[in-house]
Amino acid sequence: MERKRRKFTGSFKAQVELKALRGGRTIQEIATKHNLLPTQVSAWHKQVFEGMADVFAKGESSDERKSEFKELDATIGRLGERFFPQNAQAMSPGELRSMIQPDHPKLSLSAQ
């Protein structure tokens, strides 16, 4: 019989990790109390420490991320125009055939 995978909410994970961060109990004890595997509690513990700097850095990098997304969006738009011309329906079959690259390293002829 297949075992159903459990899903834990963020608030539950936070409660468990708060107990681990406060100390006084081992990870084994916390895992046993909440019917979890110690490796799961350890993995959440590691995620907390790896993501802790991001909590304080969010305000600093949000403007950088917005400009990065705008730049990526513009790049996608340019590539889309290059590979999917809006007037493709108005193009002749010969023009469409000329766009095919038989020696393309990643796209097969049928994908093009």
ChimeraX attribute file (.defattr): number of C-alpha atoms within 10 A of each C-alpha:
attribute: neighborCount
match mode: 1-to-1
recipient: residues
	/A:1	3
	/A:2	4
	/A:3	5
	/A:4	6
	/A:5	6
	/A:6	5
	/A:7	6
	/A:8	8
	/A:9	7
	/A:10	9
	/A:11	9
	/A:12	11
	/A:13	15
	/A:14	14
	/A:15	11
	/A:16	19
	/A:17	21
	/A:18	13
	/A:19	14
	/A:20	21
	/A:21	13
	/A:22	8
	/A:23	10
	/A:24	9
	/A:25	11
	/A:26	12
	/A:27	22
	/A:28	15
	/A:29	14
	/A:30	18
	/A:31	18
	/A:32	12
	/A:33	10
	/A:34	11
	/A:35	9
	/A:36	13
	/A:37	13
	/A:38	16
	/A:39	12
	/A:40	13
	/A:41	20
	/A:42	16
	/A:43	10
	/A:44	17
	/A:45	19
	/A:46	13
	/A:47	12
	/A:48	16
	/A:49	10
	/A:50	10
	/A:51	10
	/A:52	11
	/A:53	10
	/A:54	12
	/A:55	8
	/A:56	10
	/A:57	10
	/A:58	11
	/A:59	10
	/A:60	10
	/A:61	12
	/A:62	11
	/A:63	11
	/A:64	11
	/A:65	12
	/A:66	11
	/A:67	12
	/A:68	12
	/A:69	12
	/A:70	12
	/A:71	12
	/A:72	12
	/A:73	12
	/A:74	12
	/A:75	12
	/A:76	12
	/A:77	11
	/A:78	12
	/A:79	12
	/A:80	12
	/A:81	12
	/A:82	10
	/A:83	11
	/A:84	10
	/A:85	12
	/A:86	11
	/A:87	8
	/A:88	12
	/A:89	9
	/A:90	10
	/A:91	12
	/A:92	9
	/A:93	10
	/A:94	8
	/A:95	11
	/A:96	12
	/A:97	11
	/A:98	8
	/A:99	10
	/A:100	15
	/A:101	12
	/A:102	10
	/A:103	9
	/A:104	10
	/A:105	7
	/A:106	7
	/A:107	12
	/A:108	12
	/A:109	11
	/A:110	6
	/A:111	7
	/A:112	12
